[in-house]
């Protein structure tokens, strides 16, 4: 497996984890059950799941009014994109 395929697979898995984590937290919020801590959701986003997190924010309408998520999720996407652009150009 090439490095690029491994990276693509990693981001694919993290995107799914980010989406499912947000969707599950939204469902738990509706049921007033135990919730996933915001720090955990943001950590998943910064570890590569930001795309899935952002998708869930829009599709599931979860955490869209929370300032931390409005700022840090797009920032995580920008950070990862910048790192990969710089790495690919070197």
N, C-alpha and C positions, 0 to 999 in steps of 0.2 A: 504494500500500500504506500503510495507516495505521500510526501509531507502535505501537499495541497489537499489531497483527498482526506487525510486524517483531520486537517484543520476544518474542512468543509463538514465532515461528519460531526466533529466536536460542536461546531456552531449550530448544526441542525438539531442535535440532541439538546443543547442548551436552550434553543429557541422553543422547543416543545416543552421543556421543563419550565421555562418562564411563563409560557401561555397557560399551561395546566395549573401551575401554582397560583396565578392570578384568578383563574376561573374557579378553582377550588375555594380560594379565600372569599370570593364573591358569594358563592353558594353557601359557605359557612356563615357569612354575615347575614344573609337572608334568614337562615335558620337559627340565628343567635347562638351558634355553637362556637367551639374553640376556633380561634383565628390564627393564621400564620402571621408572625410578627413582621412589621414593616421592614425591619432591618434585614430579615431573611429574604424578603422579596427583592429588596434593593441589592443585596449581595448576589443573588442569582442574576440580576440584570447586569451587574458589573463583571461577573465572571463569564459573560458571553450570552446571556439570555435576554438581553435588552430588546431585541427585535420581537420576540414572543411576548415579552411583558408589555411593550408598546401596542402590539396588535390586540392583546387582551384588554388593555385599557380602553381602546376604542370600540372593539366589538362587543365586549361584555359590559362596558361602561362602569369600570371599577377603578377607583383611585384617581379619577380624572380631575377632581377638584383639590387633590392633595398636592400642596406646593412642592414637597420633596420629590414626588414622582414626576410632576411636570418639569422639574429642573433636571433631576439626576438621570432619568431614563434616556432622554435624548442626548444628554451629555455622555452617557456610557456608549451610545451608538457612535457618536462623534469621536470619542476617544479610541474605540476599537478600529473605526475606519481610518483614522489618522495613523495609527500604529501600523496597520496593514499596508497602507499606501507608502509610508516611509520604508517599510521592510521590503516591499516589492520593487521599489525604485533603487534600492542599494545593491 
